[in-house]
């Protein structure tokens, strides 16, 4: 079983040729809505791959909250521990460009109504699960509490330390696997990481000092995995990307699936890369994430 403590957001996706200039009102090519939030996205990917997955989070007592819970349940995710809040459901506004780049702004909303007490109320799940996945779209103290509870019960902690809060590093040494992109890694480590060589050098340093695994994703250059004094570059698959919304979350959900099924971190990263390669070929995050059958169909395994 995988537990995910994290965010659920109602995403509005605007397809645009370019970003608007300051003071400009620009018409988008199309608009759509979708279920999102880093936490929910990562949980849905794990669930779609067939892993029993539970979501711990919060949504508002509004139509958007209903939509997010219903969408997640439709993908096989258990949302019985997603509480209702008097705060409005978290939202994301995403500008998706023709070249696949995305620019996103989120409103925290009910996600920041999640408390340490909510984590304690789900301790029965911690006693059954194998992996806990965390991100930075819920209160930092909740992440710390969840990570410590996971350690108490012997869970492996995957921590997507995004968005980056370089002044809040308490969860990093509690994590078995830290997953960040090159910008986030630069913020946390205080050095500029602009190449896979930079990522390997700095990733090995911090992995060695903290005694855990660091995965630094590098966009079109793939990902760099640093663990136990060894580093490896996992190159991306060449696909016709439509948009990259949810690609990183798909990677993390895939990583959780692979690790819980006994793959080592380097093999797991290769499997996770397949997940994100499929995800970028569709619009939106959760609906574009692959099932295990789709992975096998696409990559012939």
PASEBA-1860 file (N, C-alpha, C; in nm, 3 decimals):
! residues 301
1> XXXXXXXX> 0.084/-0.120/0.000/0.000/0.000/0.000/0.087/0.126/0.000 ~ 0.043/0.226/-0.073/0.108/0.356/-0.076/0.016/0.459/-0.012 ~ 0.071/0.543/0.074/0.001/0.659/0.128/0.056/0.785/0.064 ~ -0.032/0.877/0.033/0.009/1.008/-0.016/-0.059/1.113/0.071 ~ 0.020/1.194/0.140/-0.033/1.308/0.213/0.002/1.432/0.132 ~ -0.101/1.502/0.085/-0.068/1.614/-0.003/-0.190/1.689/-0.054 ~ -0.169/1.760/-0.163/-0.266/1.857/-0.214/-0.360/1.797/-0.316 ~ -0.479/1.858/-0.322/-0.576/1.832/-0.428/-0.620/1.969/-0.481
9> XXXXXXXX> -0.604/1.992/-0.610/-0.638/2.120/-0.671/-0.731/2.102/-0.790 ~ -0.819/2.197/-0.806/-0.903/2.206/-0.925/-0.828/2.292/-1.026 ~ -0.785/2.232/-1.137/-0.701/2.301/-1.235/-0.782/2.356/-1.351 ~ -0.753/2.480/-1.386/-0.805/2.541/-1.508/-0.688/2.553/-1.605 ~ -0.698/2.488/-1.720/-0.588/2.481/-1.815/-0.620/2.568/-1.937 ~ -0.536/2.665/-1.962/-0.552/2.756/-2.075/-0.444/2.725/-2.179 ~ -0.486/2.685/-2.298/-0.391/2.661/-2.408/-0.362/2.794/-2.476 ~ -0.236/2.834/-2.478/-0.198/2.963/-2.535/-0.075/2.947/-2.625
17> XXXXXXXX> -0.063/3.037/-2.722/0.055/3.035/-2.808/0.176/3.093/-2.738 ~ 0.152/3.188/-2.648/0.260/3.251/-2.572/0.200/3.307/-2.444 ~ 0.287/3.347/-2.353/0.240/3.411/-2.230/0.203/3.557/-2.259 ~ 0.098/3.610/-2.195/0.062/3.751/-2.218/0.169/3.845/-2.165 ~ 0.182/3.958/-2.231/0.274/4.062/-2.184/0.209/4.139/-2.069 ~ 0.289/4.212/-1.995/0.237/4.291/-1.884/0.130/4.389/-1.934 ~ 0.015/4.388/-1.870/-0.094/4.478/-1.906/-0.177/4.431/-2.024 ~ -0.142/4.317/-2.084/-0.213/4.268/-2.202/-0.324/4.171/-2.163
25> XXXXXXXX> -0.439/4.185/-2.224/-0.546/4.086/-2.215/-0.544/4.004/-2.343 ~ -0.524/3.875/-2.328/-0.504/3.789/-2.444/-0.607/3.677/-2.444 ~ -0.655/3.642/-2.562/-0.751/3.533/-2.576/-0.676/3.400/-2.588 ~ -0.720/3.299/-2.512/-0.655/3.169/-2.519/-0.713/3.088/-2.636 ~ -0.641/2.985/-2.677/-0.686/2.898/-2.784/-0.800/2.808/-2.738 ~ -0.791/2.761/-2.613/-0.896/2.677/-2.555/-0.880/2.676/-2.405 ~ -0.986/2.639/-2.335/-0.984/2.629/-2.189/-1.049/2.499/-2.147 ~ -0.993/2.436/-2.044/-1.051/2.313/-1.991/-1.023/2.306/-1.842
33> XXXXXXXX> -1.092/2.219/-1.774/-1.068/2.199/-1.631/-1.031/2.054/-1.607 ~ -0.956/2.030/-1.501/-0.911/1.895/-1.471/-0.877/1.884/-1.323 ~ -0.877/1.763/-1.274/-0.833/1.737/-1.137/-0.681/1.745/-1.131 ~ -0.629/1.810/-1.026/-0.484/1.824/-1.014/-0.440/1.835/-0.869 ~ -0.326/1.900/-0.849/-0.258/1.903/-0.720/-0.149/1.798/-0.721 ~ -0.029/1.835/-0.676/0.082/1.739/-0.680/0.049/1.610/-0.607 ~ -0.009/1.624/-0.488/-0.039/1.504/-0.409/-0.136/1.413/-0.479 ~ -0.249/1.468/-0.522/-0.350/1.386/-0.589/-0.297/1.327/-0.718
41> XXXXXXXX> -0.222/1.404/-0.794/-0.165/1.352/-0.919/-0.076/1.231/-0.895 ~ 0.012/1.243/-0.797/0.104/1.133/-0.768/0.030/1.010/-0.718 ~ -0.073/1.034/-0.636/-0.153/0.923/-0.585/-0.231/0.855/-0.696 ~ -0.288/0.934/-0.785/-0.365/0.877/-0.896/-0.275/0.792/-0.986 ~ -0.152/0.840/-1.013/-0.064/0.760/-1.097/-0.035/0.625/-1.034 ~ -0.006/0.624/-0.904/0.019/0.497/-0.836/-0.105/0.407/-0.843 ~ -0.223/0.465/-0.820/-0.347/0.387/-0.823/-0.374/0.332/-0.962 ~ -0.350/0.413/-1.065/-0.375/0.367/-1.202/-0.282/0.253/-1.242
49> XXXXXXXX> -0.168/0.243/-1.175/-0.076/0.133/-1.201/-0.113/0.007/-1.123 ~ -0.216/0.018/-1.039/-0.267/-0.100/-0.970/-0.224/-0.115/-0.826 ~ -0.158/-0.015/-0.768/-0.118/-0.022/-0.628/-0.231/0.030/-0.540 ~ -0.270/-0.042/-0.434/-0.366/0.013/-0.339/-0.309/0.143/-0.280 ~ -0.379/0.254/-0.303/-0.326/0.386/-0.268/-0.432/0.466/-0.195 ~ -0.389/0.528/-0.085/-0.478/0.612/-0.004/-0.429/0.756/-0.008 ~ -0.522/0.848/-0.019/-0.493/0.992/-0.020/-0.535/1.053/0.114 ~ -0.443/1.127/0.176/-0.474/1.205/0.295/-0.463/1.352/0.256
57> XXXXXXXX> -0.574/1.425/0.265/-0.573/1.565/0.221/-0.701/1.634/0.261 ~ -0.726/1.749/0.199/-0.845/1.828/0.232/-0.895/1.901/0.108 ~ -1.026/1.904/0.094/-1.092/1.982/-0.011/-1.203/2.063/0.054 ~ -1.252/2.162/-0.017/-1.360/2.244/0.033/-1.495/2.174/0.024 ~ -1.592/2.229/0.097/-1.729/2.178/0.088/-1.800/2.247/-0.028 ~ -1.747/2.225/-0.148/-1.796/2.294/-0.267/-1.797/2.197/-0.385 ~ -1.847/2.244/-0.499/-1.857/2.158/-0.616/-1.721/2.112/-0.666 ~ -1.619/2.199/-0.651/-1.486/2.160/-0.695/-1.433/2.045/-0.610
65> XXXXXXXX> -1.461/2.049/-0.480/-1.420/1.939/-0.393/-1.489/1.809/-0.430 ~ -1.619/1.818/-0.463/-1.692/1.700/-0.509/-1.628/1.642/-0.635 ~ -1.594/1.730/-0.727/-1.534/1.688/-0.854/-1.401/1.616/-0.831 ~ -1.316/1.672/-0.746/-1.185/1.612/-0.721/-1.197/1.474/-0.657 ~ -1.285/1.461/-0.560/-1.304/1.332/-0.495/-1.359/1.228/-0.594 ~ -1.457/1.269/-0.675/-1.517/1.176/-0.770/-1.417/1.133/-0.877 ~ -1.339/1.228/-0.926/-1.237/1.193/-1.026/-1.137/1.094/-0.970 ~ -1.088/1.121/-0.849/-0.988/1.033/-0.787/-1.044/0.892/-0.766
73> XXXXXXXX> -1.167/0.883/-0.717/-1.229/0.752/-0.695/-1.243/0.677/-0.828 ~ -1.270/0.751/-0.934/-1.283/0.689/-1.064/-1.155/0.624/-1.113 ~ -1.041/0.671/-1.063/-0.912/0.613/-1.101/-0.866/0.506/-1.002 ~ -0.951/0.475/-0.904/-0.917/0.370/-0.808/-0.847/0.418/-0.683 ~ -0.838/0.549/-0.664/-0.773/0.604/-0.546/-0.872/0.609/-0.430 ~ -0.830/0.567/-0.311/-0.914/0.573/-0.192/-0.906/0.713/-0.132 ~ -1.019/0.784/-0.126/-1.022/0.921/-0.074/-1.100/0.930/0.056 ~ -1.114/0.818/0.126/-1.190/0.818/0.251/-1.122/0.903/0.359
81> XXXXXXXX> -0.992/0.934/0.342/-0.922/1.017/0.440/-0.902/1.160/0.388 ~ -0.973/1.197/0.284/-0.972/1.336/0.236/-1.087/1.409/0.305 ~ -1.054/1.503/0.391/-1.158/1.568/0.471/-1.218/1.688/0.398 ~ -1.334/1.730/0.446/-1.400/1.850/0.399/-1.360/1.968/0.486 ~ -1.330/2.079/0.423/-1.287/2.200/0.494/-1.383/2.313/0.464 ~ -1.390/2.410/0.558/-1.467/2.531/0.532/-1.392/2.626/0.438 ~ -1.263/2.599/0.417/-1.188/2.673/0.316/-1.229/2.625/0.178 ~ -1.215/2.710/0.077/-1.247/2.668/-0.059/-1.142/2.569/-0.109
89> XXXXXXXX> -1.182/2.486/-0.202/-1.091/2.388/-0.262/-0.973/2.458/-0.328 ~ -0.855/2.400/-0.314/-0.736/2.454/-0.379/-0.754/2.459/-0.530 ~ -0.692/2.560/-0.592/-0.706/2.580/-0.737/-0.571/2.601/-0.802 ~ -0.564/2.565/-0.929/-0.446/2.592/-1.009/-0.486/2.653/-1.142 ~ -0.415/2.754/-1.185/-0.436/2.813/-1.317/-0.311/2.787/-1.399 ~ -0.328/2.714/-1.509/-0.213/2.666/-1.586/-0.219/2.722/-1.727 ~ -0.111/2.789/-1.767/-0.094/2.831/-1.906/-0.008/2.726/-1.976 ~ -0.067/2.656/-2.073/0.003/2.551/-2.146/0.040/2.602/-2.285
97> XXXXXXXX> 0.170/2.613/-2.313/0.216/2.666/-2.440/0.227/2.557/-2.546 ~ 0.231/2.598/-2.671/0.234/2.502/-2.782/0.357/2.414/-2.781 ~ 0.468/2.464/-2.725/0.591/2.386/-2.725/0.600/2.290/-2.606 ~ 0.492/2.280/-2.530/0.488/2.185/-2.418/0.520/2.244/-2.283 ~ 0.572/2.366/-2.280/0.602/2.430/-2.152/0.474/2.470/-2.080 ~ 0.481/2.471/-1.947/0.365/2.513/-1.868/0.408/2.617/-1.764 ~ 0.317/2.710/-1.735/0.335/2.808/-1.630/0.212/2.800/-1.540 ~ 0.233/2.777/-1.410/0.121/2.751/-1.321/0.124/2.841/-1.198
105> XXXXXXXX> 0.006/2.882/-1.154/-0.013/2.955/-1.029/-0.120/2.882/-0.951 ~ -0.096/2.859/-0.820/-0.193/2.785/-0.741/-0.242/2.868/-0.622 ~ -0.365/2.840/-0.581/-0.421/2.893/-0.457/-0.430/2.778/-0.359 ~ -0.368/2.792/-0.242/-0.359/2.681/-0.146/-0.496/2.634/-0.098 ~ -0.583/2.726/-0.061/-0.718/2.691/-0.017/-0.718/2.587/0.093 ~ -0.805/2.487/0.077/-0.824/2.384/0.180/-0.700/2.300/0.206 ~ -0.605/2.298/0.113/-0.484/2.218/0.133/-0.411/2.259/0.261 ~ -0.420/2.387/0.297/-0.350/2.434/0.417/-0.436/2.423/0.543
113> XXXXXXXX> -0.550/2.355/0.529/-0.631/2.323/0.646/-0.600/2.182/0.696 ~ -0.510/2.112/0.628/-0.468/1.980/0.674/-0.380/1.997/0.798 ~ -0.401/1.914/0.900/-0.332/1.930/1.028/-0.258/1.803/1.068 ~ -0.175/1.816/1.171/-0.106/1.698/1.225/-0.207/1.600/1.285 ~ -0.317/1.653/1.337/-0.422/1.566/1.391/-0.483/1.479/1.282 ~ -0.494/1.535/1.161/-0.547/1.456/1.049/-0.452/1.341/1.015 ~ -0.323/1.366/1.028/-0.225/1.259/1.005/-0.240/1.151/1.111 ~ -0.249/1.192/1.237/-0.263/1.096/1.346/-0.390/1.012/1.330
121> XXXXXXXX> -0.496/1.074/1.277/-0.622/1.002/1.259/-0.610/0.890/1.156 ~ -0.504/0.894/1.076/-0.482/0.789/0.975/-0.364/0.699/1.010 ~ -0.328/0.696/1.139/-0.213/0.613/1.179/-0.236/0.465/1.149 ~ -0.362/0.424/1.147/-0.389/0.284/1.113/-0.338/0.249/0.973 ~ -0.341/0.347/0.882/-0.290/0.324/0.747/-0.138/0.317/0.745 ~ -0.075/0.398/0.830/0.071/0.396/0.839/0.121/0.259/0.885 ~ 0.041/0.192/0.966/0.082/0.060/1.015/0.070/-0.048/0.908 ~ 0.003/-0.015/0.796/-0.017/-0.114/0.690/0.063/-0.083/0.564
129> XXXXXXXX> 0.096/0.042/0.542/0.157/0.085/0.416/0.306/0.053/0.410 ~ 0.362/0.065/0.290/0.505/0.044/0.268/0.576/0.174/0.230 ~ 0.502/0.266/0.167/0.562/0.390/0.118/0.472/0.507/0.152 ~ 0.533/0.619/0.193/0.464/0.747/0.210/0.522/0.846/0.110 ~ 0.436/0.914/0.036/0.480/1.018/-0.058/0.434/1.154/-0.007 ~ 0.526/1.250/-0.004/0.498/1.386/0.043/0.544/1.488/-0.061 ~ 0.483/1.608/-0.055/0.526/1.722/-0.138/0.516/1.847/-0.050 ~ 0.532/1.965/-0.110/0.530/2.091/-0.035/0.407/2.176/-0.062
137> XXXXXXXX> 0.291/2.114/-0.087/0.169/2.191/-0.107/0.071/2.176/0.009 ~ 0.123/2.125/0.121/0.050/2.123/0.248/0.143/2.185/0.352 ~ 0.093/2.219/0.473/0.179/2.285/0.573/0.305/2.204/0.604 ~ 0.414/2.275/0.622/0.544/2.211/0.644/0.543/2.126/0.771 ~ 0.477/2.174/0.876/0.475/2.097/1.001/0.399/1.967/0.985 ~ 0.304/1.963/0.892/0.231/1.839/0.865/0.323/1.739/0.795 ~ 0.403/1.787/0.704/0.500/1.700/0.638/0.599/1.641/0.737 ~ 0.651/1.725/0.828/0.746/1.676/0.928/0.682/1.568/1.014
145> XXXXXXXX> 0.561/1.595/1.058/0.489/1.499/1.144/0.464/1.368/1.070 ~ 0.421/1.378/0.945/0.394/1.258/0.866/0.521/1.177/0.842 ~ 0.631/1.246/0.813/0.757/1.176/0.790/0.804/1.104/0.915 ~ 0.791/1.167/1.030/0.831/1.103/1.156/0.742/0.984/1.189 ~ 0.612/0.997/1.160/0.521/0.885/1.184/0.554/0.769/1.091 ~ 0.592/0.803/0.967/0.632/0.699/0.872/0.755/0.625/0.923 ~ 0.850/0.697/0.979/0.971/0.634/1.031/0.937/0.542/1.148 ~ 0.843/0.586/1.232/0.799/0.504/1.346/0.746/0.369/1.298
153> XXXXXXXX> 0.677/0.368/1.185/0.615/0.246/1.134/0.697/0.177/1.026 ~ 0.815/0.228/0.997/0.904/0.161/0.903/0.871/0.181/0.757 ~ 0.800/0.290/0.724/0.769/0.319/0.584/0.888/0.384/0.515 ~ 0.896/0.364/0.386/0.992/0.434/0.303/0.930/0.567/0.262 ~ 1.002/0.678/0.280/0.947/0.812/0.253/1.004/0.866/0.123 ~ 0.914/0.897/0.028/0.951/0.967/-0.096/0.906/1.111/-0.082 ~ 0.999/1.204/-0.092/0.968/1.345/-0.069/0.997/1.428/-0.192 ~ 0.889/1.473/-0.256/0.900/1.566/-0.368/0.903/1.706/-0.310
161> XXXXXXXX> 1.022/1.760/-0.289/1.040/1.887/-0.216/1.009/2.006/-0.307 ~ 0.884/2.012/-0.352/0.840/2.114/-0.448/0.700/2.161/-0.411 ~ 0.675/2.292/-0.425/0.768/2.399/-0.458/0.883/2.405/-0.357 ~ 0.993/2.465/-0.398/1.110/2.470/-0.312/1.094/2.574/-0.202 ~ 1.123/2.533/-0.079/1.133/2.623/0.035/1.270/2.602/0.098 ~ 1.372/2.669/0.044/1.509/2.641/0.089/1.536/2.670/0.236 ~ 1.448/2.748/0.301/1.464/2.774/0.444/1.395/2.668/0.530 ~ 1.331/2.571/0.466/1.261/2.465/0.539/1.314/2.330/0.491
169> XXXXXXXX> 1.417/2.281/0.557/1.487/2.162/0.512/1.469/2.042/0.605 ~ 1.381/2.054/0.704/1.373/1.950/0.807/1.333/1.814/0.754 ~ 1.254/1.811/0.647/1.206/1.682/0.595/1.313/1.611/0.512 ~ 1.405/1.687/0.454/1.504/1.629/0.362/1.579/1.510/0.422 ~ 1.637/1.523/0.543/1.710/1.407/0.598/1.619/1.295/0.647 ~ 1.488/1.321/0.662/1.394/1.217/0.702/1.351/1.132/0.583 ~ 1.374/1.182/0.464/1.330/1.113/0.342/1.429/1.006/0.300 ~ 1.378/0.894/0.252/1.464/0.792/0.191/1.501/0.831/0.049
177> XXXXXXXX> 1.406/0.895/-0.020/1.429/0.942/-0.157/1.378/1.085/-0.168 ~ 1.465/1.177/-0.207/1.427/1.316/-0.233/1.421/1.336/-0.384 ~ 1.308/1.388/-0.433/1.292/1.411/-0.577/1.271/1.560/-0.601 ~ 1.361/1.622/-0.677/1.353/1.765/-0.708/1.397/1.787/-0.853 ~ 1.353/1.899/-0.913/1.408/1.934/-1.044/1.534/2.016/-1.026 ~ 1.597/2.053/-1.136/1.727/2.121/-1.125/1.717/2.256/-1.055 ~ 1.605/2.328/-1.076/1.587/2.456/-1.010/1.569/2.442/-0.861 ~ 1.489/2.345/-0.822/1.466/2.319/-0.679/1.594/2.271/-0.612
185> XXXXXXXX> 1.668/2.183/-0.680/1.795/2.137/-0.625/1.891/2.253/-0.605 ~ 1.894/2.345/-0.702/1.980/2.463/-0.690/1.944/2.544/-0.567 ~ 1.813/2.562/-0.544/1.766/2.639/-0.429/1.807/2.574/-0.297 ~ 1.788/2.444/-0.287/1.818/2.375/-0.161/1.968/2.364/-0.135 ~ 2.045/2.341/-0.240/2.187/2.315/-0.222/2.273/2.439/-0.231 ~ 2.215/2.551/-0.276/2.288/2.676/-0.280/2.391/2.684/-0.390 ~ 2.377/2.601/-0.493/2.467/2.605/-0.609/2.382/2.598/-0.735 ~ 2.436/2.650/-0.845/2.362/2.646/-0.971/2.380/2.510/-1.038
193> XXXXXXXX> 2.269/2.442/-1.061/2.272/2.313/-1.129/2.207/2.331/-1.266 ~ 2.290/2.333/-1.368/2.242/2.359/-1.503/2.276/2.248/-1.602 ~ 2.342/2.143/-1.555/2.380/2.032/-1.642/2.371/1.902/-1.565 ~ 2.369/1.790/-1.637/2.365/1.661/-1.570/2.493/1.638/-1.490 ~ 2.603/1.696/-1.537/2.729/1.683/-1.462/2.719/1.755/-1.328 ~ 2.658/1.875/-1.329/2.635/1.947/-1.203/2.549/1.862/-1.110 ~ 2.442/1.806/-1.166/2.348/1.727/-1.085/2.416/1.604/-1.026 ~ 2.500/1.539/-1.104/2.572/1.423/-1.052/2.666/1.462/-0.938
201> XXXXXXXX> 2.742/1.566/-0.960/2.840/1.609/-0.859/2.772/1.649/-0.728 ~ 2.674/1.739/-0.738/2.609/1.790/-0.618/2.515/1.686/-0.557 ~ 2.452/1.606/-0.642/2.364/1.501/-0.592/2.439/1.397/-0.510 ~ 2.556/1.359/-0.558/2.637/1.262/-0.483/2.682/1.320/-0.350 ~ 2.715/1.448/-0.348/2.757/1.512/-0.223/2.646/1.507/-0.119 ~ 2.528/1.555/-0.157/2.419/1.564/-0.059/2.365/1.426/-0.024 ~ 2.362/1.334/-0.120/2.319/1.198/-0.093/2.411/1.133/0.009 ~ 2.540/1.158/-0.008/2.637/1.101/0.085/2.627/1.161/0.224
209> XXXXXXXX> 2.608/1.291/0.232/2.603/1.358/0.362/2.475/1.324/0.438 ~ 2.363/1.307/0.366/2.235/1.276/0.431/2.208/1.127/0.442 ~ 2.282/1.047/0.367/2.262/0.903/0.371/2.132/0.857/0.308 ~ 2.088/0.930/0.205/1.965/0.891/0.135/1.987/0.901/-0.015 ~ 1.881/0.887/-0.091/1.887/0.893/-0.237/1.832/1.026/-0.284 ~ 1.900/1.088/-0.381/1.850/1.210/-0.444/1.826/1.183/-0.592 ~ 1.707/1.221/-0.638/1.671/1.214/-0.779/1.650/1.357/-0.827 ~ 1.732/1.399/-0.922/1.721/1.535/-0.977/1.674/1.524/-1.121
217> XXXXXXXX> 1.552/1.571/-1.146/1.497/1.564/-1.281/1.544/1.685/-1.361 ~ 1.575/1.661/-1.488/1.640/1.762/-1.571/1.563/1.789/-1.700 ~ 1.431/1.773/-1.696/1.352/1.802/-1.815/1.391/1.714/-1.932 ~ 1.423/1.777/-2.045/1.456/1.704/-2.168/1.587/1.627/-2.158 ~ 1.665/1.651/-2.052/1.791/1.579/-2.033/1.773/1.452/-1.949 ~ 1.653/1.430/-1.900/1.627/1.310/-1.822/1.636/1.334/-1.673 ~ 1.681/1.235/-1.599/1.694/1.248/-1.455/1.827/1.189/-1.410 ~ 1.875/1.242/-1.299/2.002/1.196/-1.241/1.970/1.134/-1.106
225> XXXXXXXX> 2.011/1.009/-1.087/1.985/0.937/-0.964/2.117/0.918/-0.891 ~ 2.120/0.963/-0.765/2.241/0.952/-0.683/2.207/0.874/-0.557 ~ 2.273/0.761/-0.538/2.240/0.674/-0.426/2.360/0.587/-0.390 ~ 2.392/0.583/-0.260/2.497/0.495/-0.208/2.628/0.509/-0.285 ~ 2.666/0.632/-0.315/2.792/0.659/-0.381/2.794/0.635/-0.530 ~ 2.679/0.604/-0.587/2.669/0.578/-0.730/2.570/0.675/-0.793 ~ 2.601/0.720/-0.915/2.507/0.805/-0.987/2.482/0.748/-1.126 ~ 2.362/0.773/-1.176/2.325/0.725/-1.309/2.231/0.826/-1.374
233> XXXXXXXX> 2.251/0.847/-1.504/2.163/0.935/-1.581/2.061/0.848/-1.653 ~ 1.935/0.879/-1.634/1.827/0.808/-1.705/1.773/0.902/-1.811 ~ 1.794/0.869/-1.935/1.755/0.956/-2.046/1.605/0.944/-2.074 ~ 1.544/1.052/-2.121/1.400/1.047/-2.151/1.374/0.976/-2.282 ~ 1.248/0.933/-2.300/1.205/0.875/-2.426/1.161/0.987/-2.520 ~ 1.187/0.969/-2.649/1.146/1.069/-2.746/0.999/1.045/-2.783 ~ 0.916/1.142/-2.751/0.773/1.132/-2.780/0.724/1.265/-2.835 ~ 0.607/1.265/-2.893/0.545/1.388/-2.942/0.465/1.449/-2.828
241> XXXXXXXX> 0.531/1.534/-2.749/0.469/1.591/-2.630/0.360/1.691/-2.668 ~ 0.246/1.679/-2.601/0.137/1.774/-2.617/0.148/1.884/-2.513 ~ 0.164/1.845/-2.387/0.194/1.939/-2.280/0.247/1.860/-2.161 ~ 0.325/1.927/-2.076/0.399/1.857/-1.971/0.332/1.860/-1.835 ~ 0.208/1.910/-1.827/0.137/1.913/-1.699/0.131/1.772/-1.638 ~ 0.177/1.759/-1.516/0.169/1.631/-1.446/0.279/1.533/-1.476 ~ 0.373/1.569/-1.564/0.479/1.474/-1.600/0.565/1.437/-1.479 ~ 0.601/1.537/-1.400/0.681/1.510/-1.281/0.605/1.428/-1.179
249> XXXXXXXX> 0.476/1.454/-1.165/0.394/1.378/-1.071/0.377/1.234/-1.118 ~ 0.361/1.215/-1.247/0.353/1.081/-1.304/0.481/1.004/-1.274 ~ 0.594/1.072/-1.288/0.725/1.011/-1.259/0.729/0.961/-1.115 ~ 0.682/1.044/-1.022/0.690/1.008/-0.880/0.594/0.895/-0.846 ~ 0.472/0.900/-0.900/0.380/0.789/-0.879/0.434/0.659/-0.935 ~ 0.498/0.668/-1.052/0.561/0.551/-1.112/0.678/0.499/-1.030 ~ 0.753/0.592/-0.971/0.865/0.554/-0.886/0.815/0.477/-0.764 ~ 0.705/0.526/-0.705/0.647/0.456/-0.592/0.604/0.315/-0.627
257> XXXXXXXX> 0.536/0.301/-0.743/0.494/0.168/-0.789/0.615/0.075/-0.804 ~ 0.719/0.126/-0.868/0.835/0.042/-0.897/0.907/-0.001/-0.769 ~ 0.921/0.091/-0.675/0.991/0.059/-0.551/0.913/-0.040/-0.466 ~ 0.781/-0.024/-0.462/0.699/-0.115/-0.381/0.696/-0.254/-0.443 ~ 0.731/-0.263/-0.572/0.736/-0.392/-0.640/0.878/-0.448/-0.649 ~ 0.966/-0.394/-0.567/1.098/-0.454/-0.549/1.208/-0.410/-0.644 ~ 1.182/-0.310/-0.730/1.288/-0.261/-0.819/1.388/-0.177/-0.739 ~ 1.516/-0.182/-0.778/1.612/-0.091/-0.717/1.587/0.049/-0.771
265> XXXXXXXX> 1.646/0.150/-0.710/1.614/0.289/-0.742/1.648/0.323/-0.887 ~ 1.751/0.264/-0.943/1.791/0.296/-1.079/1.693/0.234/-1.181 ~ 1.653/0.110/-1.156/1.553/0.047/-1.242/1.418/0.115/-1.226 ~ 1.387/0.155/-1.103/1.262/0.225/-1.075/1.254/0.357/-1.151 ~ 1.367/0.427/-1.159/1.369/0.555/-1.231/1.345/0.535/-1.380 ~ 1.392/0.425/-1.434/1.366/0.395/-1.575/1.218/0.369/-1.598 ~ 1.155/0.297/-1.507/1.011/0.273/-1.519/0.934/0.404/-1.505 ~ 0.973/0.486/-1.408/0.906/0.615/-1.386/0.916/0.704/-1.510
273> XXXXXXXX> 1.027/0.697/-1.580/1.046/0.775/-1.702/0.947/0.732/-1.810 ~ 0.916/0.605/-1.815/0.815/0.557/-1.910/0.678/0.617/-1.878 ~ 0.647/0.624/-1.749/0.518/0.681/-1.709/0.506/0.825/-1.754 ~ 0.607/0.905/-1.727/0.600/1.047/-1.763/0.601/1.065/-1.914 ~ 0.666/0.976/-1.988/0.668/0.986/-2.134/0.529/0.969/-2.191 ~ 0.449/0.882/-2.133/0.311/0.865/-2.180/0.226/0.984/-2.139 ~ 0.246/1.032/-2.018/0.164/1.141/-1.965/0.172/1.268/-2.050 ~ 0.291/1.302/-2.099/0.307/1.426/-2.174/0.241/1.421/-2.312
281> XXXXXXXX> 0.191/1.305/-2.350/0.127/1.292/-2.482/-0.022/1.327/-2.477 ~ -0.072/1.364/-2.360/-0.214/1.399/-2.347/-0.233/1.534/-2.282 ~ -0.358/1.581/-2.278/-0.393/1.708/-2.213/-0.437/1.680/-2.070 ~ -0.386/1.760/-1.977/-0.422/1.740/-1.837/-0.332/1.637/-1.773 ~ -0.338/1.628/-1.641/-0.249/1.539/-1.569/-0.308/1.400/-1.549 ~ -0.407/1.389/-1.462/-0.454/1.257/-1.419/-0.511/1.174/-1.532 ~ -0.590/1.234/-1.620/-0.649/1.157/-1.729/-0.545/1.109/-1.830 ~ -0.428/1.174/-1.834/-0.323/1.135/-1.929/-0.226/1.032/-1.871
289> XXXXXXXX> -0.233/1.008/-1.741/-0.139/0.916/-1.678/-0.171/0.772/-1.717 ~ -0.070/0.690/-1.740/-0.094/0.556/-1.794/-0.128/0.452/-1.688 ~ -0.199/0.350/-1.733/-0.216/0.227/-1.656/-0.096/0.137/-1.686 ~ -0.084/0.030/-1.610/0.025/-0.065/-1.634/0.010/-0.129/-1.772 ~ -0.113/-0.157/-1.811/-0.135/-0.216/-1.943/-0.090/-0.122/-2.054 ~ -0.114/0.007/-2.037/-0.072/0.105/-2.138/0.080/0.116/-2.145 ~ 0.147/0.104/-2.031/0.293/0.103/-2.030/0.345/-0.018/-2.108 ~ 0.288/-0.134/-2.082/0.331/-0.256/-2.150/0.302/-0.247/-2.300
297> XXXXX> 0.188/-0.191/-2.334/0.151/-0.179/-2.474/0.246/-0.086/-2.549 ~ 0.281/0.025/-2.483/0.364/0.126/-2.549/0.510/0.082/-2.561 ~ 0.560/0.017/-2.456/0.704/-0.016/-2.453/0.732/-0.163/-2.474 ~ 0.628/-0.241/-2.499/0.647/-0.379/-2.536/0.702/-0.468/-2.427 ~ 0.662/-0.441/-2.304/0.712/-0.524/-2.192/0.596/-0.581/-2.115
END
